[in-house]
Amino acid sequence: MTDERGRHHPSVERYADHVNPAFVKLLGTFGYGRVFVRAKGARLWDDAGREYVDFLSAFGAMNLGHNPPALIAAMHAFLDDEMVNLVHVGPQIHAGDLAAELAALTGGELDVAMFSLSGSEAVESAIKLARAATGRTRVLYTKNAFHGNGLGALSVIGHGRLRDPFEPLLPECGEIPFDDLAALEAGLGAHRCACFIVEPIQAEAGVIVPADGYLKEAKALCEKHGALFVLDEVQTGMGRTGSMFAFEEQGLVPDVLLLGKGLGAGLVPISCALAKRKVHQKAFGSAERFDLHGSTYAANALSCRVAREILRLTSELDLSGQARRKGERLTRALAERTRGHPFVREIRGRGLLVGVELGPTEGGGLLNRLVPGLVDALSRKVFGQWLSMRLLERGILAQPASQQWNVLKLQPPLDVDDADLELVVRHTGEILDQYRELLPLVRDVGERLGKQMRGGWSF
Ligand SMILES: Cc1ncc(COP(=O)(O)O)c(C=O)c1O
């Protein structure tokens, strides 16, 4: 395994041998080969000393940037004070403090926390909670939803490619279209449902923002039919969309709120399902049922203390306000810079969760107009990855939405500098300017693949 200058990197080879061989091959195919070795703030460096600005933020986890000094200092202090990280025969006191703070922060109604380590596990908690609290089994979820990779989470995601290899999944999970209240009402009416799980914005499906009022109405419909309304804010929560939680802007409080990613700021694995007390009480509120859910590392002291510090820094630095202002600036500047581009369909999002949708447009070039199907297919299969590749070569880290490759997602740390926003707008604009027709784009993709092939697809 060699990098593009033929150097050998033993850890890459070990990763390919012992962790994920196919992933390393794919990186080689696309020519991604970089080994990232250091990170600070919104910057990363590879082993060749090249600098990158991070507009991926570990899929939206690094809200405070990499290794934020205040958090690192607090972590040193936590590690030095001989805390009890795990005990299991007594209350985890730091989990209690964090849960109380989360309850206050969410307005007081979501006052019991079920802690776990990943977003996917928070989804598992919510499904078990909803089934145990309602005595019902059916779960409704939305088309193109993404909720993680555990078997429970997979059962409620709307992407066949991810689900199909693992069928049969949980029975009695029903899919309905996103942002469709009539379908929700029909689904809730047809069967008694334990819950409806939904994201406030479908990030991995391509930053799909529902109509204003959808979430509020959906919650009301769930209430009418006795189903719990579970809101998955694993990606949108903790300030990312310009408010601490996306639901705050929509005039509702979910029955269960799921948090992950930004709760641990990319430094500690922590997630939770926050529930209303009466829901949790019904599900797990007795001596026979208190231990029906949990895991060894859940609610560990280090993660909880770090998460409390993250909450403090998030409010002290007004990260949600920063996300709102900077997100507006980024969206506006990108829209202006790419206006009229034949392959840019839309710039959309909330706060610093921004999507650039690529594909055929009405006013596009000749090929674009004659064969929109071809342009559409190329956009979905190649264009987004190609654009992120070109950005990477210019020192910018960004990725297409994982389930919709024609939408480039931009989600920098929430305290990103204005200069970095301008940098990304400038480079995105410059790259797109070079390709206002399809043929130069296809030629460039072909040449790149050819170069990689001649190099033996090396990393
Ligand atoms: C909305 C949403 N829910 C759940 C998850 C799963 O989180 P994790 O990867 O931590 O399991 C993700 C991850 O991208 C997500 O975006």
The ligand as a Gaussian input file, in Angstrom:
#p B3LYP/6-31G(d) Opt

LIG

0 1
 C      -30.194000      11.205000      12.162000
 C      -29.214000      10.146000      12.571000
 N      -29.591000       9.215000      13.468000
 C      -28.754000       8.259000      13.883000
 C      -27.476000       8.177000      13.382000
 C      -26.579000       7.080000      13.831000
 O      -25.583000       7.557000      14.674000
 P      -24.291000       6.685000      14.958000
 O      -23.492000       6.668000      13.700000
 O      -23.599000       7.396000      16.084000
 O      -24.757000       5.319000      15.344000
 C      -27.044000       9.130000      12.449000
 C      -25.684000       9.063000      11.893000
 O      -25.357000       9.663000      10.898000
 C      -27.932000      10.131000      12.032000
 O      -27.574000      11.065000      11.128000

